[in-house]
Amino acid sequence: MGEAVANVARRINATMEDGLDTLDLSDCNLIGFPDGVLKMIRSCADRIHKITLANNKLKNLGEKFFTMFSQLRELDLQGNMLTKLPDAIAGMQHLISIDLSNNNFSVFPEQLTNVHTLQNINMSGNQISEVPWERVCAMSSLSAVDLRSNPLSSSPNGSQKFTLLT
């Protein structure tokens, strides 16, 4: 446990000290995004454009995470245990790519349809059967949606402007 905490602290310090725009906390056995991390990184949160939290044990991310990192362009949450997203994700008006593959979603997170800048959504390897196709197809910036390895019960009616992988 102590080594895992030290590893997270080292990665955060490297991001802050080197003025990086990327925070990589993948493979850190995180079960949540620690409030302590939010406090440590508050001063440089606006310049972080990519966060990778892949292959942890996250069950949820709180509203604070999404309000603090409002300038994010890329968010990688693949390989966790997420089942839903907070409403605050709708405020991520710079987000262009989100990877939610290999989680535990059974429902497509409709909050994503309110992020008008999203270009790429990866939801492969979940348990999604229903997708709000009308809302997804109305997303003007969307270029690709990956829904492979999901038990989808429907597909979009008519044509869509984005690449759909199923």
Number of C-alpha atoms within 10 A of each C-alpha: 8 6 9 13 12 11 14 19 16 12 14 20 15 13 18 20 10 9 12 15 16 17 21 16 21 18 16 18 18 20 14 14 17 12 11 10 13 15 11 14 18 12 10 16 19 14 16 21 19 20 20 17 24 24 20 19 18 21 17 16 18 16 13 13 17 19 14 16 21 20 19 23 19 20 19 20 24 24 22 23 20 21 18 18 20 15 15 15 21 18 17 21 16 16 24 20 20 20 20 25 24 22 24 19 22 17 15 22 17 17 15 22 22 17 20 19 19 24 18 20 20 20 26 22 20 24 20 21 15 15 19 15 16 12 12 19 17 13 20 14 15 23 16 17 18 19 23 17 16 19 15 14 9 11 12 13 9 6 7 16 13 17 12 15 13 13
